[in-house]
Amino acid sequence: MEQSNHVDVLQLRALLHDLHAHRNDIMIRFRTLGSLWQPSFLRINKVTDSGVILADPQNDKPVILSNLDFVVQFEIDTAFKQFQPNNHYDVKSNLL
């Protein structure tokens, strides 16, 4: 079975909810529109209606992503469901 590296924002939001609820040990990093990749993997603290609040375990500072529509790519550090670790997934945004 061929695996797609493309997800939409709703799939990303569902993944974040699942990780937060069931596998809070799995961390994520992302790249937003016009920016470089987050330098480290982040722990999911809270998923909101439009975004997510993450924590950087290296310095325990919050990272707030107010709108998931700005995420263009993400990766996770451990396999979860159909998502593989260290694989870049492209996010199809409603903005583009």
C-alpha positions in Angstrom: 0.0 0.0 0.0 1.4 3.4 -1.0 1.5 6.0 1.7 0.7 9.6 1.0 2.8 12.4 2.6 0.0 14.8 2.1 -2.6 15.7 4.8 -5.1 18.5 5.2 -5.5 20.7 8.2 -8.4 18.7 9.5 -6.2 15.5 9.5 -3.4 17.4 11.2 -5.8 18.7 13.9 -7.2 15.1 14.4 -3.6 13.8 14.7 -2.8 16.5 17.3 -5.9 15.6 19.3 -5.0 11.8 19.2 -1.4 12.4 20.2 -2.4 14.6 23.1 -5.1 12.2 24.3 -3.4 8.9 23.8 0.4 9.3 23.2 1.6 12.4 24.9 5.1 11.0 24.7 5.2 11.5 20.9 6.5 15.0 19.9 6.1 17.0 16.8 8.0 19.7 14.9 6.7 21.8 12.1 7.4 24.4 9.5 5.1 27.3 9.0 4.5 29.4 5.8 7.6 31.5 5.2 9.6 30.1 8.1 12.2 27.5 8.8 11.6 24.3 10.7 11.2 24.5 14.4 14.7 23.6 15.8 13.5 20.8 18.1 10.6 18.5 18.6 7.8 19.8 20.9 5.4 18.3 23.3 1.7 18.9 22.8 0.1 20.7 25.8 -3.3 21.7 24.4 -5.1 21.6 21.1 -7.5 24.5 20.5 -10.3 25.1 17.9 -7.8 26.7 15.6 -4.3 26.0 16.8 -2.1 24.3 19.4 0.0 25.1 22.4 3.3 23.2 22.6 6.2 23.0 25.0 9.9 22.8 24.2 11.3 20.2 26.6 14.8 21.7 26.3 13.8 25.0 27.8 10.2 24.4 29.0 9.0 27.4 27.1 5.6 27.4 25.4 5.3 27.6 21.7 1.9 28.9 20.5 0.7 28.1 17.0 -2.6 30.1 16.8 -3.7 28.9 13.4 -2.9 25.4 12.0 -3.6 26.8 8.5 -0.1 28.3 8.5 1.6 24.9 8.9 3.0 23.7 5.6 5.0 20.7 6.9 5.3 18.6 10.0 7.0 15.5 11.3 6.7 13.4 14.5 9.5 11.6 16.4 7.8 8.2 16.8 5.5 6.1 14.6 1.8 6.6 15.3 -1.0 5.0 13.2 -0.2 5.6 9.5 2.4 8.4 10.4 6.1 7.5 10.3 8.8 9.1 12.3 11.1 11.7 10.8 9.0 11.8 7.6 8.0 15.2 6.3 4.3 15.5 5.8 3.0 18.3 3.6 -0.1 20.1 4.9 -2.8 21.3 2.4 -4.0 24.6 3.9 -7.3 26.3 3.4 -5.4 29.5 2.9 -3.6 28.4 -0.3 
